[in-house]
């Protein structure tokens, strides 16, 4: 799942890097491609829509920094928003010492459930 999503993001970002100037239409096209990549990776529709609206709003209000291309700035916006969405902290797994713990792992085929279970 992440390889596919990463590959699609790379293609979108590669096109952005080649542009010297980015218009509102470029931002809209980029956001549409990112939204499609998220939906194809089975990200919840509401989460994908909220993510795209956050990035689009920030991209359209972007103050261009000297020395950094507009494409790189949009890439950074997407990266920062993904970090915000996923969270930055580590959270302890709440376990009980007195009774057995049940942990349910859910994911698509090939997403790493068995590997994660072995690590737990």
C-alpha positions in Angstrom: 0.0 0.0 0.0 2.7 2.5 1.0 4.9 1.6 -1.9 2.1 2.3 -4.3 1.2 5.6 -2.6 4.8 6.6 -2.4 5.3 6.0 -6.1 2.3 8.0 -7.1 3.3 10.9 -4.8 6.8 10.8 -6.4 5.3 11.1 -9.8 3.2 14.1 -8.8 6.1 15.8 -7.0 8.4 15.2 -9.9 6.1 17.2 -12.2 6.0 20.0 -9.6 9.8 20.2 -9.3 10.0 20.8 -13.0 7.8 23.9 -12.9 9.4 27.2 -12.1 6.1 28.9 -11.4 3.0 27.3 -10.1 -0.5 28.6 -10.8 -3.8 27.9 -9.0 -4.6 25.5 -11.8 -1.4 23.6 -11.1 -2.3 23.4 -7.4 -5.8 22.1 -8.2 -4.3 19.5 -10.6 -1.8 18.4 -8.0 -4.4 18.2 -5.3 -6.7 16.1 -7.5 -3.9 13.6 -8.3 -3.0 13.4 -4.6 -6.6 12.8 -3.7 -6.9 10.0 -6.3 -3.7 8.4 -5.0 -5.0 8.5 -1.4 -8.4 7.0 -2.4 -6.7 4.3 -4.5 -4.7 3.4 -1.4 -8.0 2.9 0.5 -7.7 6.0 2.6 -11.1 7.0 4.0 -12.9 9.5 1.7 -13.6 12.0 4.4 -10.0 11.9 5.6 -8.7 12.3 2.1 -11.1 15.2 1.4 -10.1 17.0 4.7 -6.4 16.4 4.0 -6.7 17.9 0.5 -8.7 20.9 1.6 -6.1 21.7 4.3 -3.2 21.4 1.9 -5.0 23.4 -0.8 -5.9 26.2 1.6 -2.2 26.5 2.8 -0.9 26.2 -0.8 -3.1 29.0 -2.1 -2.0 31.3 0.8 1.6 30.3 0.5 4.2 33.1 0.8 7.0 32.2 -1.5 10.4 31.8 0.2 13.5 32.9 -1.5 15.8 30.0 -2.6 13.0 27.4 -2.5 11.0 26.6 -5.6 7.2 26.7 -5.4 7.1 23.0 -6.1 9.4 22.2 -3.1 7.2 24.4 -0.9 4.1 22.5 -1.9 5.9 19.2 -1.3 6.8 20.4 2.2 3.2 21.4 2.8 2.0 17.9 1.9 4.7 16.3 4.1 3.8 18.5 7.0 0.1 17.8 6.7 0.8 14.0 6.6 2.9 14.3 9.7 0.0 16.2 11.4 -2.5 13.7 10.3 -0.6 10.7 11.5 0.6 12.2 14.7 4.1 12.8 15.9 4.3 11.1 19.3 4.7 7.5 20.4 1.9 6.0 22.3 2.2 3.2 24.8 0.2 0.1 24.2 -2.1 -0.3 27.2 -1.8 -3.9 28.4 -3.0 -5.7 31.5 -0.6 -7.9 33.5 -3.4 -9.8 35.3 -5.4 -11.0 32.3 -4.7 -11.9 28.6 -4.5 -9.0 26.2 -6.4 -9.1 22.9 -5.0 -7.1 20.0 -6.8 -7.0 16.7 -4.7 -6.2 13.6 -6.6 -5.0 10.5 -5.2 -4.3 7.1 -5.1 -5.1 3.4 -3.3 -8.2 2.1 0.4 -7.6 2.2 0.2 -4.6 4.5 2.4 -6.2 7.3 -0.1 -7.6 9.8 1.9 -10.8 10.4 5.2 -9.0 10.7 3.7 -6.5 13.2 2.2 -9.3 15.2 5.6 -11.0 15.4 7.2 -7.8 16.6 4.6 -7.3 19.4 
